[in-house]
Amino acid sequence: MKRTFRILLAVVGVLVALVILAMIALPLFFDPNDYKAQINAAIERQIGREVDISGDIGLSVFPWLGLELGRVEVANAEGFGDEPMAEMNSAEISVKLLPLISRDIEVGTVSLNGLRLRLARNGDGRSNWADISEHLAEGQAEAAEEEQTDAPDDSDGEGGFTLESLQVGAIDVKDAAVSWQDATTGADYRATGVKLSTGRLVDGEPVRLEFSGNMDAPKEEFAGDFNLITRIEPNIEDQFYRFSDMSLNVLATGKAVPNGKQQATLGGNGEFDMAEGRLKLSGVSLQAAGLNVTGSMDGTGLNGEPSYSGRVTVKRFDPRAVMRELAIEPPATQDSGALSSVGFDAQFNADNNRVQFKQILATLDDSSLKGSAGVANFENPAVTFDLDLDELNVDDYLPPGSAEQAQTEKPPETGGGTQQEEAEIDLSGLKDLRLDGKLSAGSLTAANINVTNAELTVKARDGVLTIEPLTADLYDGNVRVTARVDASKDTPRYALKGNLNGLQFQPLLKDVADTERVAALANMNIDITTAGKQVASMKRALNGKLGFDLRDGAFNGFNLAQVIASARSRLSGDGSADGGDGLGESENTPFNRFAASFNVVDGVMAGRDLNLVTKLLEASGSGSYDLAKNALDYNVSAKVPENASGKLSDLAGLTVPISLTGNLLSPNYSLDVKSALRGAAEKRLQDEKAKLQDKVREKLKERTESVDSEVRDKVKQGLRGLFGGQKKSADESADSSPDSQ
């Protein structure tokens, strides 16, 4: 037995020696370059494309089975030019032989130099590698069919080669270039000077990877350099991959790049579990153009229905500096300090059907916005939000002069006046808009109007946008408004209904029109509808009702009684108007009530119930205002009380007509004092005539009574003379009786 064992050992030793000698001798007696034609033919049969191995082929056997290739070219597909689809200057790969005995593969450094890969798609949408893919697929199908045919009936036993481990010394790719040209889109992208290098690749152990090169897009006038460095830890058996300390730097130049040159850096860590379908990113950071964005993400269900959650943060930055960095001229604003700080932070959840942001914190200068927002069904997006704004002055972000323009008493004509009114309002965005949200604001200023504690509920669906309601505190009062925009039909329709209660009118006018002409506690109501695509047509289609009721206030800069008195004095020319004409900053007309209501028909407001009650007089009025023409035509009748004294005494008890015309906010007015004086003269004439008639009647009465007395006396005397003193007692008795009288 021992002798047999020694013989076997001797035989094995001889065989091993012979194998080693063969491996050493093989490169000496075998030159693979003598078989280039056969090698070319074999490769061509596999890919269906002409191959040219023009460089030398080097072969080493022990202790590494190595292959060195010189220049190799793979012809391009027909119709894609004469340049090869792929070519390389040299390549090298080697495998250590002895570990193969234990089914371990140890690969040396894999090197590739001068790779040129030209990928393209023609006008018909066919790529220049499509025929290779088709040929390989056919070959694999045939091989699978043959393997199935030749397979033994008993397949219970194990067979084939199983890999125990794989190691690669390194990967070294130098001076590679890849181009992509697409005739269907005109795209032309190129990567040149590409380098890829790694350390030792062992399953389950981290390895350093560096990838760099140059990018070029001539048609887009864009070029850039990129450099990626990271550590990768592959676990092929468990299908788990991890990368860390990733740093990707990109330097872009060209006319298509803002400011001609930009640099961006992306970093982070990540894990990818292919078996579980899970991706995790942490410590992600992006720095570019003055922006610093950080975030994290956890993705699950990547093998089926993926979903993602995470957080994204945009650290506070200066928008003006970012715009300048991107060659964008920062907008001029009313407040020079506006638009100087912006930030954003939120958590998110997303899947194939929706994305939801929660715990939002967005900042703009001194303003902050909190809440949640989301979008569902990306094919027909439905937007939801619930946001809370602490404070915002919109006017600070408008162009300089906007506040003055907003406060002017004349209607603004920015954009060209008539041209602006006739311009069509685009409501196409409402057609497919689905919106359901709520917005609250602690303090909001727009067009110089400040509202507090505002809440807005808005919905949009099927081309209809509704706001119901908008509530807010406004200048010590409150407002409640509902609105509706219906863009579902060819002609959009609008509706607005609301009330203002307990409003301090003077500060509102100050902020809106820079005037303090009216101070009062105001109540207002509005219920109007309109339709149209242009502002002008909307004005002409305005219908509904509106009204106001101002209490316990005053008209400042205007003394109605003094204006009437001054007009009276100028008309009479008596020079008694020493108190002025009733106009001026110190003048005012206190009133107890100033109210009116209007019916609006086809853009014309008409009312007949104006009521003004002041301490010195009362007024009523009627008339109209044409909104489309901005034309006021209103008549006011001011009644002077009967007990008026002083400068109004000449008009006591009279009604003075006042005509208002022109611009609504700055009307022209005229007083018809002449008619009032004519009425006063006619009244005095009537009074004098009545007095004269009374005197005549009194005189006639007195005269009649006197004549009657004289006649009676004479009748008595005549009777006495006729009858003498006879029957005196009887006469006296008859004279004193009622019948005789």
Secondary structure as UniProt FT lines:
FT   HELIX           2..29
FT   HELIX           32..35
FT   HELIX           36..47
FT   STRAND          51..53
FT   STRAND          57..60
FT   STRAND          64..69
FT   STRAND          72..74
FT   TURN            78..79
FT   STRAND          86..88
FT   STRAND          90..96
FT   HELIX           98..102
FT   STRAND          104..113
FT   STRAND          116..121
FT   TURN            123..124
FT   TURN            128..129
FT   HELIX           130..150
FT   STRAND          165..182
FT   TURN            183..186
FT   STRAND          187..198
FT   STRAND          201..202
FT   TURN            203..204
FT   STRAND          207..217
FT   TURN            218..221
FT   STRAND          222..235
FT   TURN            236..239
FT   STRAND          240..253
FT   TURN            255..256
FT   HELIX           258..260
FT   STRAND          261..273
FT   TURN            274..277
FT   STRAND          278..288
FT   TURN            289..290
FT   STRAND          291..300
FT   TURN            302..303
FT   STRAND          307..317
FT   HELIX           319..325
FT   TURN            326..327
FT   TURN            336..337
FT   STRAND          342..351
FT   STRAND          354..364
FT   TURN            365..366
FT   STRAND          367..376
FT   TURN            378..379
FT   STRAND          382..393
FT   HELIX           394..397
FT   TURN            400..401
FT   HELIX           402..407
FT   TURN            414..417
FT   HELIX           418..422
FT   HELIX           428..430
FT   STRAND          434..446
FT   TURN            447..448
FT   STRAND          449..461
FT   TURN            462..463
FT   STRAND          464..474
FT   TURN            475..476
FT   STRAND          477..486
FT   STRAND          493..504
FT   HELIX           505..513
FT   STRAND          518..531
FT   HELIX           535..540
FT   STRAND          543..558
FT   HELIX           560..572
FT   TURN            578..579
FT   STRAND          583..601
FT   TURN            602..603
FT   STRAND          604..614
FT   STRAND          618..626
FT   TURN            627..630
FT   STRAND          631..639
FT   TURN            642..643
FT   HELIX           646..651
FT   TURN            652..653
FT   STRAND          655..662
FT   STRAND          667..671
FT   HELIX           673..723
FT   TURN            724..727
FT   HELIX           728..736
FT   TURN            738..740
//
